Amino acid sequence: MTKKTLETFYNDNIKNDFLNQFKNEGTKHVYRRIFDKSKHLEEENEKDLLDFDEVLLELLFENYICPKTKQSARTYGNVIASYIQWGLDNGYRKNIHKSNNIISILHERQDYFTSFVKDQHSLYLSKDEIEAILFRLVNAQDSFIIQALFDGIQGKKVSELTLLTEEQLEEAVRNDNIITLIDSDGNMRKIKLDDMTINLGRIASREPEYYKKNGQVDFLDASKETIRLAKSKYVLKPTATSKERQGKPVSHYTVYNRLEMIKSLEEFEEYKESLNTKNIVRSGMLYEAKKLLDEGKELDRYAIEKICVKFGMSYKWSLRDFLNEETVNEVYA
């Protein structure tokens, strides 16, 4: 997949200065998505997102961001507030006297922006929502599970994921993001991964420790906030205390338990029905369907079979119950 360049955004020189302060590609990607959504409104009003007032922010949320959950609305509010604050601190924002009010709205009146949420009950996550979730996760070990499932890595009992090694990722980097996946039965297949998937996988494979409960361990709790991860060739790693699994891949239960942990956190409450392997995978399939529809193609049997190949599944007529244009339109309203 070819990355978008900053030149596609409004005032790309300012946004480039802003993005250069971040080393993490995942963080940059979240901001790029915001800039992509704000571009039309910025051009139409000849104003950078830095100088948006309350009216323009409302238009941005209602017509371009279209958050599907309260949490994603709050996340985007915080992201935009950070950009406006940076503009104020660095002398880019023109309407200085209004800055504090706008930042206050974004930080303190976040419930107002949640009024633009279109659908809070969907089982499936849009790409924007996936990115909003990843943005709030502390451990790349957790982020990678969600991104990998969304991008087609699963296999029998998610064994393509649990058996994935750093060397497989490095081979994919050398081969235009084409990765060779292997499941627990020894079956092999090749798919093309998104840059985000590979980047998160490489970061996850090098994490030395794991923050419990996404870094939200109660200070009154006697247990430590972090736990050391064992060294192994696999991307997903067991804890160093699991001596019987030293050097071995994690089990599928580790994947399920980490997703259950994320769902248990209050900040992800609204994604509770979506954060399981089945619905994350289906969300990824819907994203692939959206791309085909955006290309002017129909979701006929050929198109659905193509999506099934990406996710290592056999075509079944029942897939049409969710893999259809109506569901795509609901998720990507």
N, C-alpha and C positions, 0 to 999 in steps of 0.2 A: 504494500500500500504506500502510495506517495504521500508524504506529509505536506500539509498546507504551509505555505510560507507566510511570514508576517506581512508581506506586501499586500495580501488580500484584505487586510484590516484597515479601518479608518485610523489615520495618524499612526502609521506603523512605526515611525521613529520613536514616538513616546512609548508605545506599547512594548517595543523592543527593549528600551531602557528599563522598563518595569520588569519584564520577564528575565532579563539578564541577572537579576539579583537572586534568582532561584537556581539551585543545582539539581533539584529533583524534577525529572521529566514529567512525572505524574502530576505534580503541582502546576507546572507550566501548561500541561494539556487542559486542565480544568479552566484556567484563565483564558486559554485560546478559544475554548468552546463559548465562553461568555462573550469574548470579543467578536466571534463569528456571528453570534445572535444579535449583538447590538449594532453591527455594521450598518444595516439599512436605515435604522432610526437615526444613527449618527450622521450619515450622509444627508438624509432628508432634512434634518434640522441644523446641519453644519455645526454640530457640537460633538466634542469627544464625550465618551461616557463619563469622564472626569467631571464634566460640567453639567451633567443632567440634573434637572430639578425634580420635584416630587411627581409632577405630571408626566414627565418623560419616563421616569422610573416605573410608574404605573403602566404606561403603554408597553414598556419593555417586558414587564412580567406577564401582562395579560395577553399580548399578541405574539411575543417572540420566545420567551423562556417557557411559558406555559407549564409551571411545575405541577407534577402529578401527586406529590405528597407534601405535607407540612414541613417535613424535615428537609426535603430538597429545596423548598422555598426559603427556609431559614439559611440553608447552606449557601445558596446563591446570593442572598442578602448580605451575608458575611463576606463573601468573596468580593462583591462589588464595593462594599464599604472599605475593604482593605485597599483596593485600587484607588478609590477617591481619597482616602487618607494619605496614601503614598503621593498622589498628585499634589495634595495640600502641603505636605512636608517638603516636597522638592520644587515648589514654585510653579507647577504646571496648571493648577486649577485657577480659573479666572474669577469665579464668583466666590471669593474667599469668605465674605460675610455670611454666605448661605451654607458653607461647608459643614459647620458643626451641626446644623439642623438636619441636613441630609444624612450625615453619618449617624446621628441620633435615631433617625427614623429607621435606618437599616439595622441598627443594633438593638434598639429598645422597642420598636414597634413592629417586630417581626411577625406578630400574629396578623397584622394588617395585610401583609403580603401573602399570607397563607389563604386569604380570601380568593386568590386567583387559582387555587388548586382545582383542577378539572375533575379528577377522578382519584379518590383515595382508596378504592377497593379493588384495584386491578391485581390479579395474581402475577402479572408480568412486569418486568422492569425495562424501561427504555435505556438507551446507551447513556443518556445524561444522568439518569438515576444511578446507574452502575458507577459512573464516575464520581457522583456525589458521595456514594457510600465509600468508595476507595479513598477519597479525599479525607475521610474522617477515621480511617483505620490506622492504628499505630504500627502494627506488624505487617511487613510485606508478606510474611508467611500466610497471613489471613487474606490480604488483598489478592495475592496470586491465585488462591483457590477460586475466588469469585470470578476474576478476570479470565482465568484459564477455562473454567466451565462455560462462561459466556462466549468464549472464542472457539469452542469445539473440542477441547481436551476432556475426555471422560473415560470411555471404555467400560468393560465389565467391572462393576463395583468400583468405579472411578480409578481403575488400575492404571490407565494411561497417565493419570495425574500423579498417583502415588509412586509410580515407577520412573517418573521423569527425572532425568539427570541433567546436571549443568552442562555436560558435554553435548547432550542432544540440543540444548539451546544454542551453544556456541557453533555447532554444526549448522544450525538453522541460520544464524547470523551470516555465515560464510556462503549460504545457499539461498539468498534472497528471501529469507524468512520461511522457507519450506522446511518443515520439521518431520522427522520420522518418528512416529509414536508406536509404542509397543504395549500390549495389554498383558494381563496375567496368564493368558493362554498362549502367548507368544505371537499373536497376530500383529502384523505390522501394517501401517498405512501412513500416507503422507498428506499433510494439509498445510496451508499457508497461514501463518499467524500474524496478528497485528503487532506493530512495534511495541505497544503498551504491554502486551502479554510477555514478550521476550524481555523487556526492560525490568518488569516487576519480578519475573522469574529469576533473573540474574541477581537482583538485589536480595530476593528471598533466600537464595542459595548461600549467600554470604553473611546472613544475619547470625551474630554470635549468641543472642539471647532473645527470649520471648517475653513480652509484657503481658502479664495476666489480665484478663478482663479488659483488654484494650487500654491498659494503663490506668484503670479505675479501681484498683484495689483499695479498700477502706484502710485508712491509716490506723484504725484500731485493730485491724486484722494482724495477727502475729506473723502471717506468712510474708515472704518477700514479694516485692512488686514484680520482679523478673525471675526467670528461670533459664538456666543455660541450655542451649541446644547442642545436641550431639553432632560431631563431625561425621559427614557421610558424603557420598557422591550424589545423593538424591537432592532434589530441590526442596521438597518438604521433609523436614527433619523431626525426629522424636526428641524429647527432652533428654538431657544427659543423665538424668536419674533412671531412665528406662534402660538398664544395663542389658536386658535380654534383646533389645532392639538396636544396640550399638552397631552402626554401619549398615543397618538394614532399612528398607523403606518403611514408612509409616503404614498403618492399616487404614482401610476405608473408614473405620470408626473415628480416626483422628480427623478426617475431613468433615464427617457428619457432626462431630462434637464441637469443632471450631465454628461451624455455621450455627449450631445451637447456642453457643456462647454469644455470638454476635447478635442473634435474635433476642437474647435475654436482656440486652442492654437497652435502657430506656430511650436512648437517642435513635435507635433503630426500630422502635416499636411499630412504626407504620409500615415497615417492610417485612413484618413478621411472616406473613403468608407467602412472601416471594422468596425469602432467603432459605431455600432448600435446593438440593442439586437438580431436581426435576424442573423447577420453575426458573432457575437461573439458566439452565440449558435451553429451555423453551424461549426464554427472553432473548438469548443469543440467536436462536433460529428466526425469531420475529425480526430481529435487526437485519439478518441476511435477507429476509423477505422484503423488508423496507428498501434495502439497497436495490434489489431487483425491480421493485415497483418504481423507484426513483429513476431507473434507467428506461422506464416505459415498457417493461416486460410484464407479462401476466403471471399470476400464481397458478399455473397449470401443473399437471403432473410432472412434466419435465423440470420445471423450476423447483418444485418441492423435492424431487429426487436429488437435484443438485445440492440443495440445502442438507438433505439427509447424508450425503456423502461427506460433507464438511464435518458433520457431527457423529459420523460413524454409526449411522442408524439405517435400518431397512425401511423402505417406503411402506406405509400403511394408510389406508383410506381414512382411518380415524384421526390421523394427524390434521386433517382438514378442519376438525372441530375447533382448533385454535389457530392453525397456520393458514390464515385467510386474510383477505384485504380488510375486512371489517375489524378484526382484532388489531391488525397493524395500525389502522386509523385511530383506534381507541388508545393504544399505547403511545402513538406518536401524533397525538391530536395537534 
